[in-house]
Amino acid sequence: MRYNVQHRIIVRLISVKGSFFTGTEGYCYPIDDQWTTSELVAVVNFYNEVEAAYEHGVDVANLLATYQVFKQVVRSKMQEKQIDRAFEKASGYSIYRTVKQAQSQQKGRLKMVDPT
């Protein structure tokens, strides 16, 4: 079976102890070592969408779809807020602001303004 880049990242993630993994731009993103492989894929896909919203722009529908899958993994608001703080500290990108903007926009492309 052939693996794409994302599968190789996930395999690497599974072997990592701790709560962070290095993303595509070298950011250390928060993960939970209790997540299954499919949950890790869902969370990483969402992180990638948020990152892309700042760097290139994304389709709002795709972002919101990945957010819904992310919310199936991260169900509590408290954990979501903790992840958002860690994600923003690592990357400078806000999950909360990105999702809020996408929800208000509902369609089209979303390009977040880099906060720096």
C-alpha positions in Angstrom: 0.0 0.0 0.0 1.3 3.4 -0.9 1.3 6.2 1.7 1.0 9.8 0.9 2.9 12.5 2.8 0.0 12.9 5.3 0.2 9.2 6.2 4.0 9.4 6.8 3.4 12.4 9.1 0.8 10.5 11.1 3.1 7.5 11.4 5.7 9.8 12.8 3.2 11.4 15.1 2.2 8.1 16.6 5.7 7.4 17.6 6.1 10.8 19.3 5.6 11.0 23.0 4.3 14.3 24.3 1.7 16.8 23.2 3.2 18.4 20.0 4.2 17.6 16.5 6.1 19.6 13.9 3.8 20.9 11.2 4.6 21.7 7.6 6.1 25.1 8.5 8.1 23.8 11.5 5.4 24.8 14.0 4.8 22.5 17.0 1.1 21.8 17.0 -0.8 20.3 20.0 -1.8 16.7 19.9 -3.2 14.3 22.4 -1.4 11.0 22.7 -4.7 9.3 23.4 -6.1 10.1 19.9 -6.4 7.3 17.4 -4.8 7.4 14.0 -8.0 8.5 12.4 -8.5 11.2 15.0 -4.9 12.4 14.5 -5.7 12.6 10.7 -8.8 14.7 11.4 -7.1 17.1 13.7 -4.0 17.5 11.5 -6.3 18.1 8.5 -8.1 20.9 10.4 -4.8 22.4 11.5 -3.6 22.4 7.9 -6.8 24.2 6.8 -6.4 26.9 9.5 -2.7 27.3 8.5 -3.7 27.5 4.8 -6.4 30.1 5.6 -3.7 32.5 6.7 -1.1 31.5 4.1 -3.0 31.0 0.9 -6.7 31.2 1.6 -9.2 28.3 1.7 -12.6 27.3 0.6 -15.0 28.2 3.5 -17.1 25.0 3.0 -13.9 22.8 3.3 -12.7 24.6 6.4 -16.1 24.2 8.1 -16.3 20.6 7.1 -12.9 19.8 8.6 -13.9 21.8 11.7 -17.0 19.6 12.1 -14.7 16.5 12.0 -12.3 18.1 14.4 -15.2 18.7 16.8 -16.0 15.0 16.7 -12.5 14.5 18.2 -12.3 17.5 20.4 -15.7 17.7 21.9 -15.3 19.9 25.0 -15.0 23.7 24.7 -12.3 23.7 27.3 -10.1 21.3 25.4 -10.8 23.3 22.2 -9.7 26.5 23.9 -6.6 24.9 25.3 -5.7 23.6 21.8 -6.4 27.0 20.3 -4.1 28.7 22.7 -1.3 26.2 22.1 -1.8 26.3 18.3 -1.8 30.1 18.3 1.3 30.2 20.5 3.1 27.8 18.1 2.0 29.3 14.8 0.6 32.7 15.4 -2.7 31.6 13.9 -6.0 31.6 15.7 -8.4 28.6 15.3 -11.1 30.6 17.1 -10.9 33.7 14.8 -10.6 31.6 11.7 -13.7 29.5 12.5 -15.6 32.6 13.6 -14.8 34.3 10.3 -15.7 31.2 8.2 -19.0 30.8 10.1 -20.0 34.4 9.4 -18.9 34.2 5.8 -20.5 30.8 5.1 -19.3 30.5 1.5 -16.5 31.5 -0.9 -12.9 31.8 -0.1 -11.4 32.9 3.2 -8.0 34.5 3.5 -7.1 35.5 7.0 -4.9 38.4 7.7 -1.7 37.4 9.4 -1.7 39.0 12.9 2.0 39.9 12.8 
